[in-house]
Amino acid sequence: MEGVHTKSRKRRSVPLNQEARLALLNRARFRAEHCPDSPWVFAHKNGERIQEVHTAFRTACNNVGIKDFRIHPSHACAFWLVSA
């Protein structure tokens, strides 16, 4: 199957709520305006991929008053569950 990148080679879908859909549409508009040749959804104005979100996430948390919140890699939760 062309375009399928899962281990089981089965297509998967993820339902999006309205906010997630609008966020992706906004990224598409940003890319169309600033870096239309970039293959990345999350790209800088120069078209390079955004590789980490820690600074932006910290800023967003500060803006809404969330303190002491961290992003953990997805494997961290699995490690903690196995360790427990």
Number of C-alpha atoms within 10 A of each C-alpha: 7 5 7 11 11 9 6 7 11 9 10 8 5 5 7 10 8 8 9 11 12 12 11 14 13 13 16 16 13 17 22 12 10 14 18 15 10 17 12 16 16 17 18 16 15 12 17 13 14 12 9 8 10 11 9 10 14 16 13 12 15 13 9 8 9 11 9 8 10 10 10 8 8 8 9 11 11 11 10 9 9 8 7 6
